[in-house]
Amino acid sequence: MTKHQSGIPGSDSPLHYDEDAAAIYGEHYAARYAGLYTAPWRRKHELDAANLTSILDDLPTAQPSWLDLACGQAWHFSRFPGRAQMIGLDLSWPQLTHAKANAPHARFVRADMLRAPFAPQSFDLVTNFWAGYCYLASQDRIGSLLNEAVRWLRPGGALYFEILQPRDLASFNDSHFAAGTGFTVVPRTEDYREWRYDDVGGRHLMTSPPLEFFLDTLSPEFHQIDARHDSAFMIHLIATRRRG
């Protein structure tokens, strides 16, 4: 079995995340993406936009440089035309095609989050929504992404990640969100740090370290970290004033 075949939809084998995540987010899935992830989650998106407004206003430069990792169809960029120099990174060409239509003012790069072609201190803001880091398939890889995100930030910069905690995943299937979208979360380990969900795109194999992992990794690098639960399933982790 090749490494690409190891993560095909329907398999619970270890994910080779870059190839398999790109395969899930193909043309058919991209066409349905807004109905699955934007329309049913309007409250979350509006909270994202409010948080981003505050972050952008507080950055030390009037025209900051903003990198969105796993940018999908660039909903967040579409809300802030002209407010920043925006670069979106994603593995999926179909997703990036939609992103370019939604945010023509932004630039987009097709790349793996862990092999992104950015120099140190290239950005004032780095974001990752929908806990896209979960596709990285191991806590070590997620830690590497956090370290890279910090490295890409200039002094005074900010990081905004949406975090999915294992304990919230345990209650997901009883929520009205699950009923409305048809998503089903299945634990792969008893503590829900390893889990999967199945939808029209196929089988998504995911890894969710607890919030403490993110705080321990990021606290030495920033003057301030705020982590607030949105009363649904996301913790909005905002780290500001990157240390020089």
C-alpha positions as CSV (number, residue, x, y, z in Angstrom):
1,M,0.0,0.0,0.0
2,T,1.4,3.4,-0.9
3,K,1.4,6.3,1.5
4,H,-1.3,8.0,-0.5
5,Q,-3.6,4.9,-0.4
6,S,-3.2,4.7,3.4
7,G,-5.6,7.6,3.9
8,I,-8.3,7.0,1.3
9,P,-11.9,7.7,2.3
10,G,-13.2,4.7,4.3
11,S,-9.8,3.8,5.7
12,D,-8.7,4.4,9.3
13,S,-5.1,3.9,8.5
14,P,-2.6,6.7,9.5
15,L,-3.1,9.8,7.4
16,H,-0.5,11.1,5.0
17,Y,-2.3,14.4,5.5
18,D,-1.0,16.5,2.6
19,E,-2.0,14.2,-0.2
20,D,-5.1,12.9,1.4
21,A,-6.5,16.2,2.6
22,A,-6.0,17.6,-0.9
23,A,-7.9,14.6,-2.3
24,I,-10.8,15.2,0.1
25,Y,-11.0,18.8,-0.9
26,G,-11.6,18.2,-4.6
27,E,-14.0,19.8,-7.1
28,H,-17.2,18.1,-5.7
29,Y,-16.4,19.0,-2.1
30,A,-15.3,22.6,-2.9
31,A,-18.7,23.1,-4.7
32,R,-20.5,22.1,-1.5
33,Y,-18.1,23.7,1.0
34,A,-20.0,27.0,1.6
35,G,-23.2,25.1,2.5
36,L,-21.3,22.8,4.9
37,Y,-19.0,25.3,6.6
38,T,-20.2,28.9,6.1
39,A,-24.0,29.1,6.1
40,P,-24.6,26.8,9.2
41,W,-21.9,28.4,11.3
42,R,-22.7,32.1,10.8
43,R,-22.3,33.0,14.5
44,K,-18.8,31.6,14.6
45,H,-17.8,33.5,11.5
46,E,-19.2,36.7,12.8
47,L,-17.2,36.2,16.0
48,D,-14.1,35.5,13.9
49,A,-14.7,38.8,12.0
50,A,-15.1,40.8,15.2
51,N,-11.9,39.3,16.7
52,L,-10.0,40.0,13.5
53,T,-11.2,43.6,13.5
54,S,-9.8,44.1,17.0
55,I,-6.5,42.3,16.1
56,L,-5.9,44.3,12.9
57,D,-6.7,47.6,14.7
58,D,-4.1,46.8,17.4
59,L,-1.2,45.7,15.1
60,P,1.7,48.2,15.0
61,T,1.5,48.8,11.3
62,A,-1.3,50.5,9.3
63,Q,-1.1,48.0,6.4
64,P,-0.2,44.6,8.1
65,S,0.8,41.5,6.3
66,W,-1.6,38.6,7.0
67,L,-1.1,34.9,6.3
68,D,-4.1,32.5,6.6
69,L,-3.1,28.9,6.8
70,A,-5.5,26.3,5.3
71,C,-7.4,29.4,4.0
72,G,-10.1,27.3,2.2
73,Q,-12.4,29.6,0.2
74,A,-11.0,32.8,1.9
75,W,-14.2,33.9,3.7
76,H,-12.1,35.8,6.3
77,F,-10.1,37.6,3.6
78,S,-13.4,38.6,1.8
79,R,-14.5,40.5,4.9
80,F,-11.4,42.8,5.0
81,P,-10.6,44.1,1.5
82,G,-7.9,46.7,1.6
83,R,-7.3,46.2,5.3
84,A,-4.1,44.1,5.0
85,Q,-1.7,42.5,2.5
86,M,-3.2,39.0,2.5
87,I,-1.7,35.7,1.5
88,G,-3.7,32.5,1.7
89,L,-2.2,29.0,1.8
90,D,-4.1,25.8,1.0
91,L,-3.4,22.4,-0.4
92,S,-6.5,22.3,-2.6
93,W,-6.6,23.9,-6.1
94,P,-10.4,23.8,-6.1
95,Q,-10.6,25.6,-2.8
96,L,-8.1,28.2,-4.0
97,T,-10.1,28.7,-7.2
98,H,-13.1,29.7,-5.0
99,A,-10.8,31.7,-2.8
100,K,-9.5,33.8,-5.7
101,A,-13.1,34.6,-6.7
102,N,-14.1,35.5,-3.1
103,A,-11.0,37.6,-2.3
104,P,-9.5,39.0,-5.6
105,H,-7.5,41.4,-3.5
106,A,-5.5,38.6,-1.9
107,R,-2.6,36.4,-3.1
108,F,-2.8,32.6,-2.8
109,V,-0.2,29.8,-2.6
110,R,-0.8,26.1,-2.9
111,A,1.5,24.5,-0.4
112,D,1.8,22.2,2.6
113,M,1.6,24.1,5.9
114,L,4.7,22.5,7.2
115,R,6.7,23.3,4.0
116,A,5.5,26.8,3.4
117,P,7.9,29.0,1.4
118,F,8.0,32.0,3.8
119,A,11.0,33.7,5.4
120,P,11.3,34.5,9.1
121,Q,9.4,37.6,10.2
122,S,7.4,37.9,7.0
123,F,4.0,38.6,8.6
124,D,2.2,40.7,11.2
125,L,-0.6,38.2,11.6
126,V,-0.9,34.4,11.1
127,T,-4.3,32.7,11.3
128,N,-5.7,29.2,11.2
129,F,-9.5,28.7,11.3
130,W,-11.7,25.7,11.7
131,A,-8.8,24.0,13.6
132,G,-7.2,23.1,10.2
133,Y,-4.1,22.0,12.1
134,C,-6.0,18.8,13.1
135,Y,-5.1,17.4,9.6
136,L,-1.4,17.3,10.5
137,A,-2.0,13.9,12.1
138,S,0.3,14.2,15.1
139,Q,1.0,16.4,18.1
140,D,4.6,16.7,17.0
141,R,3.6,18.1,13.6
142,I,1.2,20.5,15.1
143,G,3.9,21.7,17.4
144,S,6.2,22.2,14.4
145,L,3.5,24.3,12.7
146,L,3.1,26.5,15.8
147,N,6.9,27.0,15.9
148,E,6.9,27.9,12.2
149,A,4.0,30.3,12.6
150,V,5.8,32.1,15.4
151,R,9.0,32.2,13.3
152,W,7.1,33.8,10.4
153,L,5.8,36.6,12.7
154,R,7.5,40.0,13.1
155,P,8.0,41.4,16.6
156,G,4.7,42.8,17.8
157,G,2.7,40.5,15.6
158,A,-0.3,38.3,16.4
159,L,-1.4,34.7,16.0
160,Y,-5.1,33.6,15.9
161,F,-5.9,29.9,15.9
162,E,-9.3,28.2,16.4
163,I,-8.8,25.3,18.7
164,L,-10.9,22.1,19.0
165,Q,-10.5,20.5,22.4
166,P,-10.9,16.8,22.8
167,R,-13.5,17.2,25.6
168,D,-15.8,19.2,23.2
169,L,-15.6,16.6,20.5
170,A,-17.0,14.1,22.9
171,S,-20.3,15.9,23.0
172,F,-20.5,17.0,19.3
173,N,-22.8,14.3,18.1
174,D,-25.6,15.4,20.5
175,S,-25.5,19.0,19.2
176,H,-27.8,20.8,16.9
177,F,-24.8,21.5,14.7
178,A,-24.3,17.8,14.1
179,A,-28.0,17.3,13.4
180,G,-28.0,20.2,10.9
181,T,-24.9,19.2,9.0
182,G,-24.9,15.4,9.2
183,F,-21.3,15.5,10.6
184,T,-20.5,12.5,12.9
185,V,-17.5,12.5,15.2
186,V,-16.0,9.1,16.0
187,P,-13.2,8.7,18.5
188,R,-10.1,6.8,17.4
189,T,-8.6,7.0,20.9
190,E,-10.6,7.0,24.2
191,D,-9.6,10.6,25.1
192,Y,-10.7,11.9,21.6
193,R,-7.2,13.3,20.9
194,E,-7.4,11.1,17.7
195,W,-10.7,11.2,16.0
196,R,-12.4,11.2,12.6
197,Y,-15.5,12.5,11.0
198,D,-17.3,11.4,7.8
199,D,-19.1,13.6,5.4
200,V,-19.7,13.9,1.7
201,G,-16.0,14.5,1.1
202,G,-15.0,11.2,2.7
203,R,-13.2,10.3,5.9
204,H,-11.2,13.0,7.7
205,L,-8.6,11.7,10.2
206,M,-7.8,14.3,12.8
207,T,-5.6,15.0,15.8
208,S,-6.6,17.4,18.6
209,P,-4.1,18.1,21.4
210,P,-5.6,19.8,24.5
211,L,-5.5,23.6,24.9
212,E,-2.7,23.3,27.4
213,F,-0.4,22.1,24.6
214,F,-0.9,25.3,22.7
215,L,-0.5,27.5,25.7
216,D,2.7,25.9,26.8
217,T,4.1,26.2,23.3
218,L,3.1,29.8,22.7
219,S,3.3,31.5,26.1
220,P,7.0,32.1,26.0
221,E,6.7,33.8,22.6
222,F,4.0,36.4,23.2
223,H,3.3,39.1,25.8
224,Q,-0.4,38.2,26.0
225,I,-2.5,35.2,25.2
226,D,-6.3,35.1,25.3
227,A,-8.2,31.8,24.9
228,R,-12.0,32.1,25.0
229,H,-14.6,29.4,24.3
230,D,-17.4,30.4,21.9
231,S,-20.0,28.3,23.8
232,A,-20.2,25.9,20.8
233,F,-17.1,23.9,19.9
234,M,-14.2,26.3,19.3
235,I,-11.7,28.0,21.5
236,H,-10.5,31.3,19.9
237,L,-6.8,31.5,20.9
238,I,-5.4,34.9,20.2
239,A,-1.7,35.6,21.0
240,T,-0.6,39.2,20.7
241,R,2.6,41.3,20.8
242,R,5.1,38.7,19.6
243,R,8.3,39.1,21.6
244,G,11.3,40.5,19.7
